[in-house]
Amino acid sequence: MRSKRPSPLSYVWYILAAGLFIIAAGCTSDESAIEVDLNRRTDLMAPGPGKSLAYAYLPQYSHQTSYERHRLLVEYLRDATGLSFRQVYPDTFDEHEKMVMRGEIDISFSNPFVYVRLARGGASAFARTIELSGQPDFYSQIIVRADNRAIRTIADCRGKRWIAVDPTSAGGYLFALGHFHDQGVFLKDFTEVVFAPGPGGKQEKVILSVYAGNYDIGSVRDGSLELMGDRIDLSQIRVLAESWHYPGWVYSARSGLDPRVVERVTQAMLALVPDNPVHRKILDTARFKAIVASNDDDFKPIRDLVAKLELD
C-alpha cells in the first residue's frame, strides 16, 4: 500500500518548527532576548571616496577632452606628491562652482572670473598657467561666418543674434561683453543673446552654431577655433574682433583644504619644466606652456571688469 505523500502545507510547518527549535537552542539561560524596536530607524550612507583629492577642470570643453588634457598631469601629481587624486567632471560652470563651495572639489582649474566668485567663498589661488602662446593671459574672439556680409564691424552687431559659451565663461562671454561695452554696443542692442546648451563642450557648440548659420555672432576663448580644424572648414569662420587680454586660467584650493596639501601640490606643479621631455609631454597634453605661482592679487583686472559691467 502506497504511503500518503505529505501536502506542501506540511512542509511549511516542518520548516517553521525547525527554525523555532534552532532559535530556542541559541538562547541559553544566561542570555536574554534582545528587543528590537522596528519604529526606530537610521539611514545608512555609503562610504565616501576616501581621502583622495578631487581635481576638476571647469567644463568649457567635453568631459572627454577634459580627461584627455589633464590625465597625465593628474598622474604626475599622484607620483610627485604621494597624494591620491581623482578627476571629477561637473556638467556646468555653475555646478563646478557649487561643488567647490560644498567641498566636493579640492583643486579647481577654472577661468579667472569663476575664480573671483570662488574666492568669495574662501577659495585661494596658488598657481596659474602660461598659455601656449607663451603669454600668461588670454582673450575672447568674436566670430562670424566668413560669408556674412552684413557684419563687418562691431557696430554691425547691433540687432543681431549672439551665442556665447556660458554666463560665467571668461573668454567665451565676459571678455567679449567688455569689448562690446567699450565699443558702445550693449546687451540691449542685440536681438537675442543665448548660451550654449547642455553639459560640457560649449566652446565647440558656439563655433558649430555660427558655422551652421544658426546665430550671427559667437564668442569663444582664443585657441578654441584650432581645436575644430578637423571637424569644420575653418576658412568659413572669420574673427571679427578680439578683446583685451586678461589673466589666464588659475588653480585654486577650496576653503579649508590643509595648507600642507596645497603646498605639496603647488611645489609639484611649479617643478614642471618645459626642458624636461617627460614634463613637456604633460604640459603639451594639457595645452600649457608652463605653470607659475599665483595669488589673489593677480586677478584685480577681472574684478575691475566685473565692476565696469556691473556684474554680481
Stockholm file with secondary structure:
# STOCKHOLM 1.0

chainA/1-312         MRSKRPSPLSYVWYILAAGLFIIAAGCTSDESAIEVDLNRRTDLMAPGPGKSLAYAYLPQYSHQTSYERHRLLVEYLRDATGLSFRQVYPDTFDEHEKMVMRGEIDISFSNPFVYVRLARGGASAFARTIELSGQPDFYSQIIVRADNRAIRTIADCRGKRWIAVDPTSAGGYLFALGHFHDQGVFLKDFTEVVFAPGPGGKQEKVILSVYAGNYDIGSVRDGSLELMGDRIDLSQIRVLAESWHYPGWVYSARSGLDPRVVERVTQAMLALVPDNPVHRKILDTARFKAIVASNDDDFKPIRDLVAKLELD
#=GR chainA/1-312 SS CCCCCCCHHHHHHHHHHHHHHHHHHHCCTTCCCCCCCTTCCCCCCCCCCTTCEEEEECSSSCHHHHHHHHHHHHHHHHHHHCCCEEEECCSSHHHHHHHHHTTSCSEEEECHHHHHHHHHTTCEEEEEEECTTSCSEECEEEEEETTCTTCSSGGGGTTCEEEESCTTCIIIIIHHHHHHHHTTCCGGGSSEEEECCSSSCHHHHHHHHHHTTSCSEEEEETTHHHHTTTTSCGGGEEEEEECCCEECCEEEECTTCCHHHHHHHHHHHHTCCTTSHHHHHHHHHHTCSEEEECCGGGGHHHHHHHHHTTCC
#=GC SS_cons         CCCCCCCHHHHHHHHHHHHHHHHHHHCCTTCCCCCCCTTCCCCCCCCCCTTCEEEEECSSSCHHHHHHHHHHHHHHHHHHHCCCEEEECCSSHHHHHHHHHTTSCSEEEECHHHHHHHHHTTCEEEEEEECTTSCSEECEEEEEETTCTTCSSGGGGTTCEEEESCTTCIIIIIHHHHHHHHTTCCGGGSSEEEECCSSSCHHHHHHHHHHTTSCSEEEEETTHHHHTTTTSCGGGEEEEEECCCEECCEEEECTTCCHHHHHHHHHHHHTCCTTSHHHHHHHHHHTCSEEEECCGGGGHHHHHHHHHTTCC
//
